[in-house]
Amino acid sequence: MRNLADIKILYNDWPYGVDEKIVHLVVWTKFDLEDDPSTDDLTPKARKEIDDFVDKTFRASTDPGNVVWFKNWRSLKSVHAVEHFHVMLFDPDKEFLTAVTGNDVPMIEKLK
């Protein structure tokens, strides 16, 4: 997926109300992930690009069955200014999370 310097993986500071074992990350990119204006869905090329990145970055380091990703349609995005997609991991290794997020911590932990 392009230049890794153009990608930042962080905890979602406003995660969805899901099981506590599910970690919700956001992958922020400095480049657009092309969508089809007629459907608001990703193009096949963009979908493959994201899936390949998720395979290499997440599924290769954890149980692939415990990883899902999604990108909100443009009409559902809460942040429009910066391109991003979501990755959810079930019960991932804490050391892996530290490495993949560059030592980021969930907002809830920062507030303790």
A tleap script that builds the chain and sets N, CA, C and O, in Angstrom:
source leaprc.protein.ff14SB
mol = sequence {
  NMET ARG ASN LEU ALA ASP ILE LYS ILE LEU
  TYR ASN ASP TRP PRO TYR GLY VAL ASP GLU
  LYS ILE VAL HIE LEU VAL VAL TRP THR LYS
  PHE ASP LEU GLU ASP ASP PRO SER THR ASP
  ASP LEU THR PRO LYS ALA ARG LYS GLU ILE
  ASP ASP PHE VAL ASP LYS THR PHE ARG ALA
  SER THR ASP PRO GLY ASN VAL VAL TRP PHE
  LYS ASN TRP ARG SER LEU LYS SER VAL HIE
  ALA VAL GLU HIE PHE HIE VAL MET LEU PHE
  ASP PRO ASP LYS GLU PHE LEU THR ALA VAL
  THR GLY ASN ASP VAL PRO MET ILE GLU LYS
  LEU CLYS
}
set mol.1.N position { 0.850 -1.172 0.000 }
set mol.1.CA position { 0.000 0.000 0.000 }
set mol.1.C position { 0.890 1.228 0.000 }
set mol.1.O position { 1.160 1.785 1.064 }
set mol.2.N position { 1.324 1.637 -1.085 }
set mol.2.CA position { 2.081 2.881 -1.272 }
set mol.2.C position { 3.208 3.048 -0.267 }
set mol.2.O position { 3.839 2.070 0.134 }
set mol.3.N position { 3.462 4.288 0.143 }
set mol.3.CA position { 4.567 4.591 1.045 }
set mol.3.C position { 4.100 4.487 2.498 }
set mol.3.O position { 3.145 5.157 2.892 }
set mol.4.N position { 4.768 3.655 3.292 }
set mol.4.CA position { 4.360 3.479 4.687 }
set mol.4.C position { 4.466 4.764 5.495 }
set mol.4.O position { 3.810 4.893 6.529 }
set mol.5.N position { 5.275 5.710 5.049 }
set mol.5.CA position { 5.363 7.006 5.741 }
set mol.5.C position { 4.064 7.801 5.588 }
set mol.5.O position { 3.829 8.764 6.318 }
set mol.6.N position { 3.230 7.395 4.640 }
set mol.6.CA position { 1.955 8.076 4.404 }
set mol.6.C position { 0.787 7.394 5.118 }
set mol.6.O position { -0.377 7.675 4.833 }
set mol.7.N position { 1.115 6.490 6.051 }
set mol.7.CA position { 0.100 5.728 6.782 }
set mol.7.C position { 0.383 5.825 8.272 }
set mol.7.O position { 1.534 5.737 8.699 }
set mol.8.N position { -0.664 6.005 9.057 }
set mol.8.CA position { -0.537 6.056 10.522 }
set mol.8.C position { -1.648 5.202 11.110 }
set mol.8.O position { -2.818 5.384 10.775 }
set mol.9.N position { -1.287 4.266 11.989 }
set mol.9.CA position { -2.259 3.389 12.631 }
set mol.9.C position { -2.389 3.810 14.087 }
set mol.9.O position { -1.407 3.828 14.829 }
set mol.10.N position { -3.609 4.148 14.485 }
set mol.10.CA position { -3.869 4.608 15.852 }
set mol.10.C position { -5.134 3.952 16.393 }
set mol.10.O position { -5.974 3.467 15.635 }
set mol.11.N position { -5.251 3.948 17.709 }
set mol.11.CA position { -6.499 3.510 18.326 }
set mol.11.C position { -7.607 4.477 17.934 }
set mol.11.O position { -7.364 5.670 17.757 }
set mol.12.N position { -8.812 3.966 17.801 }
set mol.12.CA position { -9.961 4.831 17.564 }
set mol.12.C position { -10.349 5.456 18.903 }
set mol.12.O position { -10.751 4.744 19.823 }
set mol.13.N position { -10.233 6.757 19.018 }
set mol.13.CA position { -10.551 7.439 20.271 }
set mol.13.C position { -12.050 7.481 20.542 }
set mol.13.O position { -12.462 7.829 21.649 }
set mol.14.N position { -12.862 7.137 19.571 }
set mol.14.CA position { -14.309 7.063 19.746 }
set mol.14.C position { -14.791 5.711 19.235 }
set mol.14.O position { -15.543 5.645 18.263 }
set mol.15.N position { -14.358 4.626 19.891 }
set mol.15.CA position { -14.703 3.289 19.391 }
set mol.15.C position { -16.190 2.981 19.556 }
set mol.15.O position { -16.892 3.607 20.351 }
set mol.16.N position { -16.639 2.010 18.790 }
set mol.16.CA position { -18.027 1.573 18.856 }
set mol.16.C position { -18.217 0.745 20.121 }
set mol.16.O position { -17.246 0.236 20.681 }
set mol.17.N position { -19.438 0.609 20.564 }
set mol.17.CA position { -19.735 -0.193 21.749 }
set mol.17.C position { -19.732 -1.673 21.399 }
set mol.17.O position { -20.774 -2.245 21.079 }
set mol.18.N position { -18.564 -2.286 21.461 }
set mol.18.CA position { -18.411 -3.700 21.124 }
set mol.18.C position { -17.757 -4.428 22.295 }
set mol.18.O position { -17.379 -3.802 23.286 }
set mol.19.N position { -17.625 -5.721 22.186 }
set mol.19.CA position { -16.980 -6.544 23.206 }
set mol.19.C position { -15.634 -5.942 23.605 }
set mol.19.O position { -14.897 -5.452 22.749 }
set mol.20.N position { -15.315 -5.974 24.879 }
set mol.20.CA position { -14.067 -5.385 25.380 }
set mol.20.C position { -12.816 -6.031 24.795 }
set mol.20.O position { -11.745 -5.424 24.802 }
set mol.21.N position { -12.942 -7.253 24.291 }
set mol.21.CA position { -11.781 -7.928 23.696 }
set mol.21.C position { -11.507 -7.465 22.263 }
set mol.21.O position { -10.485 -7.821 21.676 }
set mol.22.N position { -12.415 -6.678 21.711 }
set mol.22.CA position { -12.230 -6.179 20.345 }
set mol.22.C position { -11.524 -4.834 20.401 }
set mol.22.O position { -11.985 -3.902 21.060 }
set mol.23.N position { -10.404 -4.746 19.705 }
set mol.23.CA position { -9.634 -3.504 19.621 }
set mol.23.C position { -9.957 -2.839 18.285 }
set mol.23.O position { -9.874 -3.461 17.227 }
set mol.24.N position { -10.324 -1.574 18.358 }
set mol.24.CA position { -10.736 -0.812 17.176 }
set mol.24.C position { -9.625 0.174 16.817 }
set mol.24.O position { -9.370 1.129 17.550 }
set mol.25.N position { -8.977 -0.065 15.696 }
set mol.25.CA position { -7.913 0.806 15.205 }
set mol.25.C position { -8.395 1.567 13.977 }
set mol.25.O position { -9.324 1.143 13.288 }
set mol.26.N position { -7.747 2.694 13.720 }
set mol.26.CA position { -8.018 3.459 12.503 }
set mol.26.C position { -6.705 3.589 11.739 }
set mol.26.O position { -5.674 3.939 12.313 }
set mol.27.N position { -6.753 3.306 10.455 }
set mol.27.CA position { -5.592 3.458 9.585 }
set mol.27.C position { -5.807 4.741 8.790 }
set mol.27.O position { -6.661 4.805 7.907 }
set mol.28.N position { -5.019 5.760 9.118 }
set mol.28.CA position { -5.099 7.076 8.472 }
set mol.28.C position { -4.117 7.100 7.313 }
set mol.28.O position { -2.987 6.630 7.448 }
set mol.29.N position { -4.539 7.645 6.171 }
set mol.29.CA position { -3.658 7.707 5.006 }
set mol.29.C position { -3.581 9.138 4.476 }
set mol.29.O position { -4.521 9.921 4.605 }
set mol.30.N position { -2.445 9.449 3.881 }
set mol.30.CA position { -2.266 10.763 3.246 }
set mol.30.C position { -2.678 10.728 1.780 }
set mol.30.O position { -2.445 11.685 1.043 }
set mol.31.N position { -3.284 9.639 1.362 }
set mol.31.CA position { -3.712 9.499 -0.029 }
set mol.31.C position { -5.155 9.005 -0.052 }
set mol.31.O position { -5.631 8.385 0.899 }
set mol.32.N position { -5.828 9.288 -1.138 }
set mol.32.CA position { -7.221 8.869 -1.284 }
set mol.32.C position { -7.311 7.383 -1.576 }
set mol.32.O position { -6.441 6.798 -2.220 }
set mol.33.N position { -8.378 6.798 -1.088 }
set mol.33.CA position { -8.744 5.432 -1.426 }
set mol.33.C position { -9.980 5.569 -2.311 }
set mol.33.O position { -11.069 5.902 -1.844 }
set mol.34.N position { -9.785 5.307 -3.580 }
set mol.34.CA position { -10.789 5.647 -4.590 }
set mol.34.C position { -12.109 4.909 -4.383 }
set mol.34.O position { -12.141 3.697 -4.167 }
set mol.35.N position { -13.185 5.671 -4.454 }
set mol.35.CA position { -14.502 5.053 -4.427 }
set mol.35.C position { -15.256 5.396 -5.706 }
set mol.35.O position { -14.932 6.348 -6.416 }
set mol.36.N position { -16.262 4.589 -5.967 }
set mol.36.CA position { -17.086 4.762 -7.158 }
set mol.36.C position { -18.178 5.778 -6.832 }
set mol.36.O position { -19.003 5.520 -5.956 }
set mol.37.N position { -18.208 6.920 -7.507 }
set mol.37.CA position { -19.189 7.953 -7.184 }
set mol.37.C position { -20.642 7.504 -7.350 }
set mol.37.O position { -21.538 8.057 -6.713 }
set mol.38.N position { -20.876 6.515 -8.193 }
set mol.38.CA position { -22.261 6.066 -8.408 }
set mol.38.C position { -22.754 5.142 -7.298 }
set mol.38.O position { -23.960 5.043 -7.068 }
set mol.39.N position { -21.827 4.459 -6.600 }
set mol.39.CA position { -22.232 3.531 -5.537 }
set mol.39.C position { -21.747 3.967 -4.161 }
set mol.39.O position { -22.247 3.475 -3.149 }
set mol.40.N position { -20.781 4.884 -4.104 }
set mol.40.CA position { -20.163 5.329 -2.847 }
set mol.40.C position { -19.317 4.229 -2.216 }
set mol.40.O position { -18.855 4.376 -1.085 }
set mol.41.N position { -19.110 3.124 -2.939 }
set mol.41.CA position { -18.312 2.006 -2.440 }
set mol.41.C position { -16.908 2.089 -3.031 }
set mol.41.O position { -16.689 2.756 -4.042 }
set mol.42.N position { -15.965 1.411 -2.395 }
set mol.42.CA position { -14.596 1.361 -2.903 }
set mol.42.C position { -14.550 0.740 -4.291 }
set mol.42.O position { -15.364 -0.120 -4.628 }
set mol.43.N position { -13.596 1.183 -5.082 }
set mol.43.CA position { -13.353 0.514 -6.355 }
set mol.43.C position { -12.692 -0.828 -6.048 }
set mol.43.O position { -12.100 -0.983 -4.979 }
set mol.44.N position { -12.777 -1.798 -6.952 }
set mol.44.CA position { -12.102 -3.074 -6.719 }
set mol.44.C position { -10.602 -2.897 -6.460 }
set mol.44.O position { -10.028 -3.603 -5.631 }
set mol.45.N position { -9.970 -1.959 -7.166 }
set mol.45.CA position { -8.536 -1.718 -6.973 }
set mol.45.C position { -8.252 -1.227 -5.547 }
set mol.45.O position { -7.327 -1.718 -4.899 }
set mol.46.N position { -9.032 -0.276 -5.062 }
set mol.46.CA position { -8.830 0.249 -3.704 }
set mol.46.C position { -9.116 -0.828 -2.663 }
set mol.46.O position { -8.396 -0.937 -1.670 }
set mol.47.N position { -10.158 -1.620 -2.881 }
set mol.47.CA position { -10.491 -2.708 -1.950 }
set mol.47.C position { -9.340 -3.711 -1.866 }
set mol.47.O position { -8.991 -4.169 -0.778 }
set mol.48.N position { -8.755 -4.049 -3.011 }
set mol.48.CA position { -7.624 -4.984 -3.016 }
set mol.48.C position { -6.424 -4.370 -2.306 }
set mol.48.O position { -5.732 -5.052 -1.549 }
set mol.49.N position { -6.176 -3.097 -2.545 }
set mol.49.CA position { -5.053 -2.407 -1.910 }
set mol.49.C position { -5.189 -2.451 -0.380 }
set mol.49.O position { -4.218 -2.732 0.324 }
set mol.50.N position { -6.382 -2.175 0.123 }
set mol.50.CA position { -6.606 -2.220 1.569 }
set mol.50.C position { -6.477 -3.649 2.077 }
set mol.50.O position { -5.817 -3.890 3.088 }
set mol.51.N position { -7.099 -4.593 1.390 }
set mol.51.CA position { -7.062 -5.982 1.846 }
set mol.51.C position { -5.632 -6.518 1.883 }
set mol.51.O position { -5.263 -7.225 2.821 }
set mol.52.N position { -4.829 -6.193 0.883 }
set mol.52.CA position { -3.422 -6.612 0.875 }
set mol.52.C position { -2.669 -6.005 2.055 }
set mol.52.O position { -1.863 -6.684 2.691 }
set mol.53.N position { -2.926 -4.730 2.352 }
set mol.53.CA position { -2.288 -4.065 3.488 }
set mol.53.C position { -2.708 -4.727 4.803 }
set mol.53.O position { -1.869 -4.970 5.671 }
set mol.54.N position { -3.984 -5.016 4.948 }
set mol.54.CA position { -4.489 -5.664 6.166 }
set mol.54.C position { -3.898 -7.064 6.300 }
set mol.54.O position { -3.542 -7.477 7.403 }
set mol.55.N position { -3.789 -7.799 5.194 }
set mol.55.CA position { -3.155 -9.123 5.231 }
set mol.55.C position { -1.733 -9.028 5.760 }
set mol.55.O position { -1.350 -9.758 6.674 }
set mol.56.N position { -0.962 -8.132 5.186 }
set mol.56.CA position { 0.459 -7.999 5.527 }
set mol.56.C position { 0.661 -7.440 6.937 }
set mol.56.O position { 1.533 -7.904 7.672 }
set mol.57.N position { -0.131 -6.460 7.306 }
set mol.57.CA position { 0.087 -5.745 8.558 }
set mol.57.C position { -0.571 -6.421 9.750 }
set mol.57.O position { -0.001 -6.425 10.842 }
set mol.58.N position { -1.744 -6.986 9.569 }
set mol.58.CA position { -2.506 -7.524 10.695 }
set mol.58.C position { -2.669 -9.040 10.649 }
set mol.58.O position { -2.315 -9.726 11.608 }
set mol.59.N position { -3.196 -9.569 9.554 }
set mol.59.CA position { -3.490 -11.005 9.500 }
set mol.59.C position { -2.233 -11.858 9.565 }
set mol.59.O position { -2.284 -12.991 10.042 }
set mol.60.N position { -1.114 -11.339 9.097 }
set mol.60.CA position { 0.142 -12.094 9.143 }
set mol.60.C position { 0.681 -12.211 10.563 }
set mol.60.O position { 1.507 -13.081 10.840 }
set mol.61.N position { 0.221 -11.339 11.470 }
set mol.61.CA position { 0.756 -11.307 12.834 }
set mol.61.C position { -0.233 -11.792 13.884 }
set mol.61.O position { 0.089 -11.818 15.072 }
set mol.62.N position { -1.417 -12.173 13.464 }
set mol.62.CA position { -2.432 -12.633 14.409 }
set mol.62.C position { -3.335 -13.625 13.691 }
set mol.62.O position { -3.161 -13.866 12.496 }
set mol.63.N position { -4.277 -14.190 14.389 }
set mol.63.CA position { -5.212 -15.123 13.771 }
set mol.63.C position { -6.017 -14.377 12.704 }
set mol.63.O position { -6.766 -13.458 13.038 }
set mol.64.N position { -5.881 -14.748 11.439 }
set mol.64.CA position { -6.573 -14.026 10.372 }
set mol.64.C position { -8.089 -13.967 10.568 }
set mol.64.O position { -8.734 -13.021 10.115 }
set mol.65.N position { -8.652 -14.959 11.230 }
set mol.65.CA position { -10.083 -14.978 11.490 }
set mol.65.C position { -10.522 -13.964 12.530 }
set mol.65.O position { -11.717 -13.742 12.725 }
set mol.66.N position { -9.553 -13.348 13.200 }
set mol.66.CA position { -9.847 -12.357 14.238 }
set mol.66.C position { -9.628 -10.927 13.753 }
set mol.66.O position { -9.502 -10.005 14.558 }
set mol.67.N position { -9.583 -10.749 12.436 }
set mol.67.CA position { -9.313 -9.428 11.857 }
set mol.67.C position { -10.397 -9.092 10.830 }
set mol.67.O position { -10.677 -9.882 9.929 }
set mol.68.N position { -10.999 -7.917 10.978 }
set mol.68.CA position { -11.917 -7.410 9.952 }
set mol.68.C position { -11.585 -5.948 9.692 }
set mol.68.O position { -11.088 -5.250 10.576 }
set mol.69.N position { -11.856 -5.497 8.500 }
set mol.69.CA position { -11.667 -4.077 8.179 }
set mol.69.C position { -12.899 -3.577 7.438 }
set mol.69.O position { -13.642 -4.347 6.830 }
set mol.70.N position { -13.089 -2.274 7.507 }
set mol.70.CA position { -14.150 -1.642 6.738 }
set mol.70.C position { -13.812 -0.175 6.537 }
set mol.70.O position { -13.053 0.420 7.301 }
set mol.71.N position { -14.386 0.383 5.505 }
set mol.71.CA position { -14.255 1.815 5.236 }
set mol.71.C position { -15.665 2.359 5.110 }
set mol.71.O position { -16.461 1.871 4.307 }
set mol.72.N position { -15.965 3.360 5.898 }
set mol.72.CA position { -17.292 3.964 5.814 }
set mol.72.C position { -17.482 4.645 4.467 }
set mol.72.O position { -16.552 5.232 3.913 }
set mol.73.N position { -18.691 4.558 3.958 }
set mol.73.CA position { -19.022 5.302 2.757 }
set mol.73.C position { -18.870 6.777 3.058 }
set mol.73.O position { -19.036 7.205 4.200 }
set mol.74.N position { -18.560 7.542 2.054 }
set mol.74.CA position { -18.330 8.977 2.217 }
set mol.74.C position { -19.474 9.644 2.996 }
set mol.74.O position { -19.231 10.528 3.818 }
set mol.75.N position { -20.691 9.231 2.745 }
set mol.75.CA position { -21.847 9.843 3.418 }
set mol.75.C position { -21.912 9.499 4.905 }
set mol.75.O position { -22.609 10.176 5.659 }
set mol.76.N position { -21.199 8.460 5.338 }
set mol.76.CA position { -21.217 8.045 6.746 }
set mol.76.C position { -19.974 8.460 7.519 }
set mol.76.O position { -19.914 8.278 8.735 }
set mol.77.N position { -18.984 9.014 6.832 }
set mol.77.CA position { -17.724 9.361 7.498 }
set mol.77.C position { -17.924 10.452 8.537 }
set mol.77.O position { -18.655 11.417 8.319 }
set mol.78.N position { -17.250 10.275 9.684 }
set mol.78.CA position { -17.272 11.326 10.705 }
set mol.78.C position { -16.133 12.316 10.477 }
set mol.78.O position { -16.227 13.477 10.876 }
set mol.79.N position { -15.060 11.859 9.838 }
set mol.79.CA position { -13.926 12.733 9.510 }
set mol.79.C position { -13.732 12.675 7.999 }
set mol.79.O position { -13.346 11.638 7.460 }
set mol.80.N position { -13.997 13.777 7.320 }
set mol.80.CA position { -13.893 13.811 5.856 }
set mol.80.C position { -12.537 14.318 5.370 }
set mol.80.O position { -12.129 14.021 4.248 }
set mol.81.N position { -11.852 15.069 6.197 }
set mol.81.CA position { -10.638 15.759 5.756 }
set mol.81.C position { -9.467 14.817 5.503 }
set mol.81.O position { -8.618 15.103 4.659 }
set mol.82.N position { -9.409 13.700 6.221 }
set mol.82.CA position { -8.284 12.775 6.086 }
set mol.82.C position { -8.842 11.385 5.792 }
set mol.82.O position { -9.737 10.897 6.481 }
set mol.83.N position { -8.292 10.763 4.755 }
set mol.83.CA position { -8.749 9.426 4.365 }
set mol.83.C position { -8.400 8.418 5.454 }
set mol.83.O position { -7.343 8.509 6.077 }
set mol.84.N position { -9.295 7.458 5.680 }
set mol.84.CA position { -9.033 6.443 6.693 }
set mol.84.C position { -9.962 5.247 6.513 }
set mol.84.O position { -11.007 5.327 5.868 }
set mol.85.N position { -9.536 4.133 7.114 }
set mol.85.CA position { -10.403 2.966 7.212 }
set mol.85.C position { -10.189 2.341 8.581 }
set mol.85.O position { -9.229 2.664 9.281 }
set mol.86.N position { -11.084 1.453 8.951 }
set mol.86.CA position { -11.089 0.879 10.289 }
set mol.86.C position { -10.638 -0.573 10.257 }
set mol.86.O position { -10.904 -1.298 9.298 }
set mol.87.N position { -9.947 -0.991 11.322 }
set mol.87.CA position { -9.554 -2.385 11.493 }
set mol.87.C position { -9.971 -2.790 12.902 }
set mol.87.O position { -9.690 -2.084 13.870 }
set mol.88.N position { -10.641 -3.928 13.005 }
set mol.88.CA position { -11.021 -4.453 14.309 }
set mol.88.C position { -10.344 -5.798 14.503 }
set mol.88.O position { -10.369 -6.665 13.630 }
set mol.89.N position { -9.736 -5.946 15.681 }
set mol.89.CA position { -8.995 -7.155 16.018 }
set mol.89.C position { -9.597 -7.763 17.277 }
set mol.89.O position { -9.852 -7.055 18.251 }
set mol.90.N position { -9.823 -9.064 17.258 }
set mol.90.CA position { -10.341 -9.732 18.443 }
set mol.90.C position { -9.184 -10.262 19.278 }
set mol.90.O position { -8.396 -11.089 18.819 }
set mol.91.N position { -9.094 -9.781 20.495 }
set mol.91.CA position { -8.133 -10.246 21.497 }
set mol.91.C position { -6.688 -10.306 20.971 }
set mol.91.O position { -6.032 -11.341 21.087 }
set mol.92.N position { -6.198 -9.208 20.398 }
set mol.92.CA position { -4.833 -9.210 19.851 }
set mol.92.C position { -3.776 -9.137 20.951 }
set mol.92.O position { -4.057 -8.734 22.079 }
set mol.93.N position { -2.576 -9.528 20.602 }
set mol.93.CA position { -1.427 -9.460 21.499 }
set mol.93.C position { -1.084 -7.993 21.781 }
set mol.93.O position { -0.999 -7.181 20.860 }
set mol.94.N position { -0.890 -7.669 23.046 }
set mol.94.CA position { -0.611 -6.275 23.446 }
set mol.94.C position { 0.704 -5.766 22.843 }
set mol.94.O position { 0.793 -4.604 22.447 }
set mol.95.N position { 1.715 -6.623 22.771 }
set mol.95.CA position { 2.995 -6.206 22.178 }
set mol.95.C position { 2.828 -5.884 20.694 }
set mol.95.O position { 3.440 -4.946 20.184 }
set mol.96.N position { 2.004 -6.660 20.012 }
set mol.96.CA position { 1.727 -6.380 18.605 }
set mol.96.C position { 1.060 -5.016 18.466 }
set mol.96.O position { 1.424 -4.234 17.587 }
set mol.97.N position { 0.085 -4.728 19.328 }
set mol.97.CA position { -0.608 -3.435 19.276 }
set mol.97.C position { 0.351 -2.279 19.521 }
set mol.97.O position { 0.276 -1.252 18.847 }
set mol.98.N position { 1.247 -2.444 20.478 }
set mol.98.CA position { 2.235 -1.403 20.762 }
set mol.98.C position { 3.095 -1.146 19.529 }
set mol.98.O position { 3.362 0.001 19.174 }
set mol.99.N position { 3.523 -2.225 18.883 }
set mol.99.CA position { 4.380 -2.090 17.697 }
set mol.99.C position { 3.630 -1.466 16.523 }
set mol.99.O position { 4.137 -0.545 15.883 }
set mol.100.N position { 2.435 -1.958 16.236 }
set mol.100.CA position { 1.717 -1.511 15.038 }
set mol.100.C position { 1.193 -0.077 15.179 }
set mol.100.O position { 1.006 0.615 14.178 }
set mol.101.N position { 0.954 0.371 16.421 }
set mol.101.CA position { 0.449 1.736 16.630 }
set mol.101.C position { 1.557 2.712 16.998 }
set mol.101.O position { 1.284 3.889 17.235 }
set mol.102.N position { 2.792 2.251 17.050 }
set mol.102.CA position { 3.892 3.144 17.420 }
set mol.102.C position { 3.728 3.681 18.836 }
set mol.102.O position { 3.957 4.862 19.095 }
set mol.103.N position { 3.325 2.792 19.755 }
set mol.103.CA position { 3.148 3.128 21.180 }
set mol.103.C position { 1.924 3.990 21.472 }
set mol.103.O position { 1.853 4.603 22.537 }
set mol.104.N position { 0.970 4.053 20.564 }
set mol.104.CA position { -0.259 4.794 20.860 }
set mol.104.C position { -1.008 4.083 21.987 }
set mol.104.O position { -0.844 2.881 22.193 }
set mol.105.N position { -1.821 4.830 22.703 }
set mol.105.CA position { -2.619 4.294 23.801 }
set mol.105.C position { -4.064 4.743 23.588 }
set mol.105.O position { -4.303 5.862 23.135 }
set mol.106.N position { -5.030 3.879 23.913 }
set mol.106.CA position { -6.425 4.308 23.770 }
set mol.106.C position { -6.715 5.521 24.654 }
set mol.106.O position { -6.151 5.654 25.740 }
set mol.107.N position { -7.581 6.387 24.189 }
set mol.107.CA position { -7.931 7.599 24.928 }
set mol.107.C position { -8.387 7.281 26.347 }
set mol.107.O position { -8.064 8.019 27.278 }
set mol.108.N position { -9.121 6.208 26.521 }
set mol.108.CA position { -9.615 5.835 27.846 }
set mol.108.C position { -8.457 5.589 28.811 }
set mol.108.O position { -8.567 5.865 30.005 }
set mol.109.N position { -7.348 5.070 28.287 }
set mol.109.CA position { -6.161 4.835 29.121 }
set mol.109.C position { -5.460 6.151 29.438 }
set mol.109.O position { -4.910 6.314 30.527 }
set mol.110.N position { -5.476 7.081 28.507 }
set mol.110.CA position { -4.834 8.378 28.723 }
set mol.110.C position { -5.554 9.177 29.800 }
set mol.110.O position { -4.945 10.006 30.476 }
set mol.111.N position { -6.855 8.929 29.960 }
set mol.111.CA position { -7.655 9.690 30.912 }
set mol.111.C position { -7.617 9.121 32.325 }
set mol.111.O position { -8.109 9.757 33.257 }
set mol.112.N position { -7.051 7.956 32.493 }
set mol.112.CA position { -7.003 7.336 33.826 }
set mol.112.C position { -6.031 8.041 34.732 }
set mol.112.O position { -5.868 7.648 35.887 }
savepdb mol mol.pdb
quit
